[in-house]
């Protein structure tokens, strides 16, 4: 049996706004975009191999916007590239406590991207501070 190809889905209140945030602010690339009425409705973005689907809320899914969280573990050899990406895009982040100091980035709806940094890097982090 082959590995499953799984992706996280975040629900958002305004898909065009989220598309701009993920591609312009965070530096994700757009993999595909399903439009309705000429505007983004469901789309997939990709950053450094991490794929994320964003879905415009509708009446039955309205309460789901901003309730998502994804956890990404970074290996020591990925740290510098990730740090350069955040600095190059001026991405705001915050260190939160989630069993260990964890880097959090929020989208406009409040969906959370949690990044676990390697142990040696975590040891120097203080909750409430910014990284890098």
N, C-alpha and C positions, 0 to 999 in steps of 0.2 A: 504494500500500500504506500502511496506517495504521501508526502507531507501536505497538510491542509493549507490553503492560502486564505488566511483570516485577516480581516480589517475591521477597525473600529468605526462605528457610525456615530457622529455627533449631530443632534438636532439643533437647528438654528432658526431664529425668528426672521432673519433677512439674509437669504442666500447670496444675493449680489454683494452685500456688505461683507459677508464672511469670505467670499471668494477673493475680494480685494485684500482683506486682512491676511489671509493665509498666503496669498501669492506675493503681495507687495510688502507687507510688514514683516512676515515671518520668513519669506523667501522660499516657500514651497513652489514646486512646479505643478502645473495643471495636467493631469493624466487624461481626464475626460469630463465632459460637462453635458448633462441633460437639461435642456431649457424648456420652460413653459412660458408662453406669452412673450417670447423673446428675451427672457431673463433666466439666469442660473436658477435651478430648482434642486437638483441633486448632482453633486460633482465629486470627483476624487482628486486629491492633491498628494504630492510625494515630496519628502525631504530626506535625503541621505538614505533612501531605501525604505523609509517609514511611510506607509500609505494610509490615508485617512479619507473616509467618505463623509461628506456633509450633506444634510438633508433639510430642506425647508420644512418648517412645521405646517401642519394643516389643523383643522378643527380637532380631529381625534388625537393629534400628537402635540398640541400646543404646550401642554405642561412639561414636555420632555426637554425643551430648549434650556441649555445651561446646566443640565444635570449630568453631563458626561465627564468621564475621567479616563485617561489612558496612562499606563505606566510603561516607560521605556528605560531599560537598563543600558548604560553606556560602559563599554569596556575601556581599559586604560589606553589602548591604541586609538580610540575614537575621540578622546577627550580634547586634544588640541584642535582638531578639525571642527568639532562642535563649538568650542570656545570661539574660534575665528568666525564661524557662521553667525553666532549670536552678536558678536562685536560688529561684524560687517553690516548687519542689518539693524543695529541698535535695538535689539529685542529686549524688552523689559522682562525681568524675571525676579523671583523672590525665593528665598530659602525658607521652607516650611518643615515642620517636624511630622514625619509620617513613618514612625518606627526608627528613622534615622534622618539626618538632614537631607532633604530632597528638594530639587529645583522645580519650581512651579511657574508655568506660563499660562495665562488665561486668555481666552478669546473674548470678543465683545459680548457674547451671551453668558459668559462665566464657565464654559466648558474648560476643563483643566488638562494640561499636558504636564505630567510628572516625569522628571528625569532623575534616575538614580545615578549619581556620579561614583566613580571608583572610590574605594575605601580611603585611600591616601588623600584624595581631594576632599572627601566628606569631613575628615577630621579637622580641617581648618575652617569649616563653615559655621556660621552663627545664624540661628533662626531669626528671621526678620530682615536679614541682609540681602543684598543683591549679589548676583554672580554673573559674569566673571568679574 
